[in-house]
Every structure is written in structure tokens, then in C-alpha cells.
Amino acid sequence: MTELVTIVVIAVGLAMDAFAVSIVSGSAYRQLQVKHALRIALFFGGFQAVMPLIGSLAGLTLKDHIADYDHWIAFGLLTGVGGKMIYESFKIKKAEKKFDPTSLITLVALAVATSIDALVVGITLSLITKSIILAVTIIGVVTFVLSYIGVAIGKRFGHFFESKIETLGGVILIAMGVKILLQHTL
């Protein structure tokens, strides 16, 4: 049960980038319809599920070699990704005037950009869970749902919440890294 809670919390933390971008997408594209929101959520959720799967496969090949200090690796990776998210949340971002978040090229670029962190976290997942398929499914579904909600919030409220959500995601990932480290060292 603790493992499931950990995976859900990591999923929420990872989904914050996609959630923040979904809010921007919803605020930038005035002709946004339900089909557009579903498309954005599907791309973000799909990439967010595939990337940690790839990362976990890399982690599984290294698992026997790093078993004695895997908790330090998990801590370092989650803290690094979380710190990066917090840092980026304070950077001033310029909005592009002709931004179409529903175009295929834009969606792929945004989905890859928001899921790079999940690739790194996938290495950590291979060290803390035996059911990687369940973990990536949870990550994908959580990201899909939060992305869809993000588009709706963005359409309604715009950029007000964007940096605060990304900061929260970073804090969540750092907290999970600390939790994993404490569990293994105490």
C-alpha cells in the first residue's frame, strides 16, 4: 500500500509540468473545444507513461550494480528534477502570439518537453517498485486527467496559476526523494 501511495504522489508531481502547460494551452487558444482538450491530455498522458517505462528499462539493467546505493540515486534524481521544476517556475516565460497547442508538432514538442523528467524518474521507479506497468499506467492516467482539467482551468482563468503549480510539483518530487532516502537509511 505504501508503494502505491508513493507512485500516486510521484505521478502527481510529474504531472505538474503537463498541468501547467495545459493551463497555458487553455488560455492561449480561444477556439479550444473538448476534442482539443482530449487531444492535449492524451498526448501528455501518453508521453508521461512511455518515458518512465523507457527509464525503468534502463534502470533495470543497472539494478544489480547499484542495489547498495539505489536510495541515494532515487533521492538525487527526484531532488534534481524537483529542483529544476522549482527553478523553472520562477523564470519569466514569454508567451508566443501564434501559439496553437493542438497542432501535431506543438503537441509532440510539448509532450516530450514535459515528460523528460519522467524518463529520469523511470530509473527511480525501477528501483522502488516491482510493478512498473502499474506505475506507468497510474502516471499516464493522472497526467491525462490533470492535463484535461488544466486546459479547462486555462480557458477560464489563464496564466494566474501556472508557476505556482510547477513549484508545487517540484516540492512534491523533492519530498518523495527525501522520503525514499529516509526509508532506506533509517
One Martini backbone bead per residue (centre of mass of N, CA, C, O) as a GRO file, in nm:
protein
  186
    1MET     BB    1   0.056   0.063  -0.020
    2THR     BB    2   0.300   0.256  -0.006
    3GLU     BB    3   0.379   0.225  -0.302
    4LEU     BB    4   0.120   0.344  -0.424
    5VAL     BB    5   0.139   0.621  -0.294
    6THR     BB    6   0.411   0.695  -0.414
    7ILE     BB    7   0.323   0.678  -0.711
    8VAL     BB    8   0.098   0.890  -0.698
    9VAL     BB    9   0.276   1.124  -0.605
   10ILE     BB   10   0.468   1.116  -0.842
   11ALA     BB   11   0.253   1.159  -1.059
   12VAL     BB   12   0.169   1.438  -0.965
   13GLY     BB   13   0.445   1.571  -0.988
   14LEU     BB   14   0.487   1.511  -1.293
   15ALA     BB   15   0.208   1.652  -1.393
   16MET     BB   16   0.266   1.961  -1.347
   17ASP     BB   17   0.384   2.042  -1.617
   18ALA     BB   18   0.138   1.960  -1.788
   19PHE     BB   19  -0.062   2.131  -1.633
   20ALA     BB   20   0.068   2.407  -1.690
   21VAL     BB   21   0.057   2.380  -2.003
   22SER     BB   22  -0.250   2.343  -2.015
   23ILE     BB   23  -0.322   2.619  -1.911
   24VAL     BB   24  -0.186   2.774  -2.137
   25SER     BB   25  -0.342   2.643  -2.367
   26GLY     BB   26  -0.627   2.734  -2.269
   27SER     BB   27  -0.551   3.048  -2.280
   28ALA     BB   28  -0.435   3.069  -2.592
   29TYR     BB   29  -0.693   2.899  -2.705
   30ARG     BB   30  -1.011   3.004  -2.794
   31GLN     BB   31  -1.111   2.739  -2.984
   32LEU     BB   32  -1.148   2.543  -2.763
   33GLN     BB   33  -1.226   2.205  -2.737
   34VAL     BB   34  -1.279   1.896  -2.627
   35LYS     BB   35  -1.098   1.758  -2.843
   36HIS     BB   36  -0.848   1.925  -2.767
   37ALA     BB   37  -0.823   1.844  -2.471
   38LEU     BB   38  -0.794   1.539  -2.529
   39ARG     BB   39  -0.540   1.558  -2.701
   40ILE     BB   40  -0.356   1.682  -2.493
   41ALA     BB   41  -0.397   1.466  -2.271
   42LEU     BB   42  -0.302   1.223  -2.442
   43PHE     BB   43  -0.015   1.314  -2.497
   44PHE     BB   44   0.078   1.363  -2.207
   45GLY     BB   45   0.000   1.086  -2.088
   46GLY     BB   46   0.156   0.908  -2.287
   47PHE     BB   47   0.442   1.023  -2.244
   48GLN     BB   48   0.437   0.992  -1.930
   49ALA     BB   49   0.435   0.672  -1.959
   50VAL     BB   50   0.674   0.602  -2.155
   51MET     BB   51   0.926   0.732  -2.025
   52PRO     BB   52   0.945   0.559  -1.757
   53LEU     BB   53   0.971   0.294  -1.907
   54ILE     BB   54   1.242   0.353  -2.033
   55GLY     BB   55   1.389   0.422  -1.766
   56SER     BB   56   1.338   0.145  -1.626
   57LEU     BB   57   1.496  -0.029  -1.824
   58ALA     BB   58   1.762   0.103  -1.754
   59GLY     BB   59   1.749   0.042  -1.446
   60LEU     BB   60   1.735  -0.273  -1.463
   61THR     BB   61   2.025  -0.309  -1.585
   62LEU     BB   62   2.154  -0.165  -1.307
   63LYS     BB   63   2.046  -0.278  -1.034
   64ASP     BB   64   2.274  -0.481  -0.934
   65HIS     BB   65   2.502  -0.244  -0.928
   66ILE     BB   66   2.304  -0.032  -0.725
   67ALA     BB   67   2.165  -0.152  -0.462
   68ASP     BB   68   2.331  -0.004  -0.221
   69TYR     BB   69   2.252   0.311  -0.363
   70ASP     BB   70   1.955   0.364  -0.478
   71HIS     BB   71   1.842   0.580  -0.276
   72TRP     BB   72   2.040   0.803  -0.368
   73ILE     BB   73   1.948   0.814  -0.658
   74ALA     BB   74   1.653   0.879  -0.608
   75PHE     BB   75   1.706   1.135  -0.452
   76GLY     BB   76   1.870   1.286  -0.669
   77LEU     BB   77   1.665   1.278  -0.900
   78LEU     BB   78   1.416   1.403  -0.757
   79THR     BB   79   1.560   1.659  -0.660
   80GLY     BB   80   1.654   1.759  -0.937
   81VAL     BB   81   1.379   1.776  -1.074
   82GLY     BB   82   1.241   1.952  -0.859
   83GLY     BB   83   1.442   2.189  -0.873
   84LYS     BB   84   1.395   2.251  -1.171
   85MET     BB   85   1.096   2.318  -1.147
   86ILE     BB   86   1.127   2.553  -0.951
   87TYR     BB   87   1.314   2.726  -1.119
   88GLU     BB   88   1.124   2.744  -1.375
   89SER     BB   89   0.883   2.885  -1.221
   90PHE     BB   90   1.064   3.171  -1.201
   91LYS     BB   91   1.070   3.205  -1.483
   92ILE     BB   92   1.034   3.404  -1.753
   93LYS     BB   93   0.768   3.370  -1.986
   94LYS     BB   94   0.707   3.379  -2.321
   95ALA     BB   95   0.444   3.441  -2.516
   96GLU     BB   96   0.303   3.328  -2.792
   97LYS     BB   97   0.090   3.448  -3.031
   98LYS     BB   98   0.097   3.172  -3.233
   99PHE     BB   99  -0.043   2.951  -3.042
  100ASP     BB  100  -0.087   2.589  -3.112
  101PRO     BB  101  -0.161   2.318  -2.904
  102THR     BB  102  -0.297   2.116  -3.146
  103SER     BB  103  -0.059   2.066  -3.295
  104LEU     BB  104   0.148   1.813  -3.359
  105ILE     BB  105   0.422   1.947  -3.313
  106THR     BB  106   0.352   2.084  -3.046
  107LEU     BB  107   0.261   1.835  -2.888
  108VAL     BB  108   0.522   1.676  -2.903
  109ALA     BB  109   0.708   1.888  -2.780
  110LEU     BB  110   0.553   1.919  -2.511
  111ALA     BB  111   0.549   1.620  -2.427
  112VAL     BB  112   0.851   1.585  -2.413
  113ALA     BB  113   0.922   1.821  -2.224
  114THR     BB  114   0.723   1.715  -1.984
  115SER     BB  115   0.871   1.400  -1.987
  116ILE     BB  116   1.174   1.394  -1.916
  117ASP     BB  117   1.150   1.355  -1.611
  118ALA     BB  118   1.017   1.069  -1.636
  119LEU     BB  119   1.263   0.925  -1.738
  120VAL     BB  120   1.428   0.958  -1.479
  121VAL     BB  121   1.212   0.839  -1.283
  122GLY     BB  122   1.214   0.552  -1.404
  123ILE     BB  123   1.469   0.465  -1.265
  124THR     BB  124   1.350   0.482  -0.983
  125LEU     BB  125   1.112   0.284  -1.023
  126SER     BB  126   1.297   0.031  -1.066
  127LEU     BB  127   1.383   0.051  -0.745
  128ILE     BB  128   1.067   0.067  -0.596
  129THR     BB  129   0.927  -0.136  -0.811
  130LYS     BB  130   0.761  -0.430  -0.950
  131SER     BB  131   0.522  -0.250  -1.106
  132ILE     BB  132   0.563  -0.072  -1.384
  133ILE     BB  133   0.288  -0.080  -1.525
  134LEU     BB  134   0.129   0.049  -1.300
  135ALA     BB  135   0.294   0.308  -1.274
  136VAL     BB  136   0.258   0.414  -1.573
  137THR     BB  137  -0.047   0.416  -1.565
  138ILE     BB  138  -0.083   0.618  -1.339
  139ILE     BB  139   0.077   0.846  -1.469
  140GLY     BB  140  -0.096   0.871  -1.726
  141VAL     BB  141  -0.373   0.921  -1.592
  142VAL     BB  142  -0.304   1.163  -1.418
  143THR     BB  143  -0.208   1.339  -1.654
  144PHE     BB  144  -0.462   1.336  -1.819
  145VAL     BB  145  -0.654   1.460  -1.610
  146LEU     BB  146  -0.485   1.718  -1.543
  147SER     BB  147  -0.474   1.825  -1.834
  148TYR     BB  148  -0.773   1.859  -1.879
  149ILE     BB  149  -0.816   2.049  -1.641
  150GLY     BB  150  -0.605   2.262  -1.730
  151VAL     BB  151  -0.751   2.357  -1.981
  152ALA     BB  152  -1.004   2.457  -1.835
  153ILE     BB  153  -0.861   2.659  -1.652
  154GLY     BB  154  -0.722   2.823  -1.876
  155LYS     BB  155  -0.981   2.917  -2.016
  156ARG     BB  156  -1.076   3.068  -1.749
  157PHE     BB  157  -0.781   3.186  -1.587
  158GLY     BB  158  -0.505   3.133  -1.702
  159HIS     BB  159  -0.175   3.233  -1.573
  160PHE     BB  160  -0.197   3.248  -1.258
  161PHE     BB  161  -0.107   2.927  -1.178
  162GLU     BB  162   0.144   2.811  -1.324
  163SER     BB  163   0.399   2.849  -1.127
  164LYS     BB  164   0.270   2.721  -0.872
  165ILE     BB  165   0.240   2.432  -0.985
  166GLU     BB  166   0.537   2.377  -1.052
  167THR     BB  167   0.637   2.413  -0.764
  168LEU     BB  168   0.470   2.187  -0.636
  169GLY     BB  169   0.591   1.957  -0.801
  170GLY     BB  170   0.882   1.993  -0.695
  171VAL     BB  171   0.820   1.949  -0.395
  172ILE     BB  172   0.707   1.663  -0.421
  173LEU     BB  173   0.964   1.528  -0.538
  174ILE     BB  174   1.151   1.597  -0.303
  175ALA     BB  175   0.986   1.456  -0.082
  176MET     BB  176   1.014   1.171  -0.208
  177GLY     BB  177   1.321   1.157  -0.192
  178VAL     BB  178   1.340   1.183   0.114
  179LYS     BB  179   1.164   0.941   0.186
  180ILE     BB  180   1.338   0.723   0.053
  181LEU     BB  181   1.596   0.782   0.209
  182LEU     BB  182   1.480   0.740   0.497
  183GLN     BB  183   1.380   0.446   0.461
  184HIS     BB  184   1.683   0.330   0.394
  185THR     BB  185   1.852   0.470   0.651
  186LEU     BB  186   1.649   0.405   0.916
   0.00000   0.00000   0.00000
